[in-house]
Amino acid sequence: MKYLLLKHYRGGPAPAADRTPMDQWTPEEIDAHMQYMRDFAARLQEAGEFVDSQALASEGAFVRYDGEGRPPVTDGPFAETKDLIAGWMIIDVESWDRAVQLAGELSAAPGAGGEPIHDWLEVRPFLSECITVTE
């Protein structure tokens, strides 16, 4: 089954442990964090569980249709990024339990001082993987 692991800039059911925001990390701390992410993806790729991943910039806006002949409505750019996605990874694993296990490992990526950041990751199955077609 394919799952989407969403990494939010901030947010989750409860605040993560107090930590220094990434924009205040040293270049070495950022490099260590990114290397952890690359190593994690490489390990999943070797196991046949990696599909794709991407980091996203903090800039963005919500956009919606506002009626025929009218320009789209936007809400942003955001000064507060609590609802924006920092990045995502698509995995293809045998079970929900495996997806949760991997999300937990990804949450252990190092941050300031090399300590795990304990960020919440949102785990979502692809809808096409959840729907069973019967004839």
Disulfide bonds with the S-S distance in Angstrom:
none
